[in-house]
């Protein structure tokens, strides 16, 4: 009986010592595949790899942000067309808005945690820019304006934030605010070109 118990204990000890290295190998492969697909601009294809990665490492904030970015840049969303009936077009718009809403929610849940851990990370401006874009595309214009502003405060080179703020104001019929934002965009662009 002691031999059987020792054998079972030894089996579990070996099994559990192998699992972490297998887990590490798998997450490394999934991360590499995700980055490869991102380089090629295949964001939709990267999503299953990111989802699998996050099943294994659910607490990894950076990869949760990468997942939110993949959803934001997803290139296989259903595009409504004029030839379709109203119901079909409406369902496609709902799917698009839900995708961007999911992306925005993931950014919101994870950016602040990431920022609290790495407050001086140079990628923070980029993450805020992506979050702002997701909010904009899901219809939260006021929130998007604030987040675009925050993105350019975190990284002054993200001048497109000013341009997008102008576009949002313009879509809201606030032409003076739109013109002011576009002026800031052109001024920021000039300043960047002088520094180069």
Secondary structure, 3 states (H helix, E strand, C coil): CHHHHHHHHHHHHHHHHHHHHHHHHHHHHHHHHHHHHHHCCCHHHHHHHHHHHHHHCCCCHHHHHHHHHHHHCCCCCCCCCCCCCHHHHHHHHHHHHHHHHHHHHHHHHHHHHHHHHCCCCCCHHHHHHHHHHHHHHCCCHHHHHHHHHHHHHHCCCCCHHHHHHHHHHHHCCCHHHHHHHHHHHHHHHHHHHHHC
